Amino acid sequence: MWLLALGAGALLRGDLRRRACCAAAAVGVLLGAVAAHRARGSCAQRLPVESAELTLRSVDPGPGSGRVAALGAGCHGVVQARWPRRDTVAAGTVARVTARWEARRGPLGRADGTLVVGRVHSTSGRPGLVARSRSAMRDAIVARFGSHAPLVVALVMGQRGGLDGELRRDFAAAGLVHLLVISGFHVGLLAGWVALGVGVIGLPRRWGARAGALAALGYAAWLGWPAPATRAAVLMAVLLIGRWRQRQWRPDGTIGSSAIVVMLLDPWAITRIGAWLSFVALGGVLLATRWTRMAWPRRHPIIDLLSASLGATVATAPLAAAFFGQVALVGVVLNLVAMPLTALAVPAIGLALAAHRAVPAMASAYAAAADWLLDRLVALGQWGSDLPGAGVAGPDGLMAALPWLGLLLVCVVAIRGRATPREALRRLGWGGAVLAWAALLAPLRLGAARPAAGELQVTFLDVGQGDAAVIRTPGGRWIVVDAGPADARWDAGARVVVPFLRRAGARRVDLLVLSHAHRDHVGGAEAVLDAFPVGALLEPGEPFEEAAYRRVLERAAQRGVRWHVGVTGARWTIDGVTFRVVHPGRRWTGRGIDLNDDSVVLEVRWGEFVALFAGDAGERAEPSYLTALGPVDLLKVGHHGSRTATGEALLARIRPEAAVVSLGRNRYGHPAPETMARLAAARTRVWRTDREGPVTMTTDGRTFTVRGERTHATFDAADP
């Protein structure tokens, strides 16, 4: 109330601009208070955590995920729900279900989460016109586009729940993930094609602009007013009004007015990274293209498209690094091909859906053309994800964003004013030099950071028949690789891993790596997630019907832990220690045959020292990553010393000086005599956790010492 009173007092004096700012602040505070009050009665705040019978009205058609409203639960608002794969629920349908609420905290402490539907008991009700149109649209997409249906649903309806995880990863790494969501680009495409169609039939140009703007607004309303689509639709309306009133539009005023409309429709949009990315990307596009058109008066479509792509990428890079730990610079170039492909595919999709029932033959022809374009788009994403400059998941947070924030600042300074291309290059050169010196003199974690003072320590814990290792970086950060087994009688996470971390003074786990979904590796992870804040979770993303694995993923979602898929090419650096995933590859042909062979194989490099964590990957998987490896100093032996792992070809390639076998009393015959013989033939000294207890390795990057309860030895690290 005091802020409102201050704003009212300021209105009594000052110029018009100051009064407008004070009035806007007062209205913002009022809207924020109303939004906070309504949030306390939202379904995200009040839904029961335990399984319960609920009545839901679906907003989006299933299967997969979509928005729902809970009826009779004493709350309001829509939440995101995940439906069982076997159940397809039409939009607008009332369903009686058994579900549980997976709660988590969003930005600014706002309640958030996912409603996991376990069983659908019955459905009823008569959907409204908009709901029926959404269901009919999805049915037509499934009928016409087959295997491409999930991609088309994402492009047209903004629902990504059915998309293949591999496709998402490829598009994210290639910098094309914005094409998989309803963004301003899609809304602009719709408006542009509608305006072009009106012009083709001979109507005046002003009618085309009005029809395009109305189509954009109607489409945003049909989607449910998501922030990016709303922003684009409002921009279209503002441009139309400006042209009708013969006014020259200003980019900052246009972006500001669209932001106000978005916040009025949904005040909580300010907490969503998608809305921020949308507005920041638009600002980058406008700033870059305005300077390009000034510097090169003779406009060229390629130059316009390249400057727009570069502006959007650089502008959003700090946010992408801070929230996702991933910036894909290769997308600047790939978008030159991807965006025209999408611009051609979208109208083909629209015509195929429009003619679906009226003219089936014509619909099939348009669908075939769209399928061909989508094939090219998917191939481009797969190819681009393997190029140098593709985005690789790494550390996130403020420190990860600072270098990109510096680059953004340098670029803005370079083109400010009416700088000529030569002047812009001069400023970029000076700015690049300043950034380079800052990287050398300040403790910024830029790419391959300088080694921090201290030692790297790896402890292989004695968790019985299972795997659990704890890595302490030279800068005092903690990484956990697997967390041991857990069952009703004994939990290695609670009894071994968590106590070890607490005794060592850990307050946070920066990264939790789960090599694969078997219980002897993931069982204790739930206790780690409960005991410490965890920065990120990395695992191979291979679905497996294991209760412990599902509980870990659900607990990570509840805690708001960022999830990354461990695939070949993922690389990140923490305190100078480089972590690299060498298996499983995106093209790994053995995926799904044996879960052990799908394990994340992780290389850890510090100075001249190299360690390899092989998970449970066996001889079937080893040939797929041999060529990616060189000499290794320390090997975590694969699959607890099984006879089907750690083959001769692998040992001949990496020639480890020391190896650790993590195991306990078991009925499998681990470690196999054949494996121990191969290690002996390779002149590798072996430590076993069932005999030595916890085994600790420490290194300064030049030499390393391996110490168990009985024996220890020091080795020189082989320069890789």
Helices and strands as residue ranges (DSSP letters): H 2-11, H 16-39, H 43-46, E 52-58, E 65-71, E 78-82, E 94-105, G 107-109, E 111-124, H 129-145, G 146-148, H 149-157, H 165-173, G 177-180, H 184-200, H 205-223, H 227-244, H 251-265, G 267-271, H 273-295, H 301-324, H 331-354, H 360-384, H 398-415, H 421-441, E 456-460, E 468-472, E 478-483, H 492-492, I 493-497, H 498-503, E 511-513, H 519-522, H 525-531, E 536-539, H 547-558, E 562-565, E 571-574, E 577-583, G 595-598, E 601-606, E 609-613, G 622-624, G 626-628, E 634-636, G 638-641, H 648-654, E 658-661, H 673-681, E 685-688, H 689-692, E 695-699, E 703-707, E 712-716
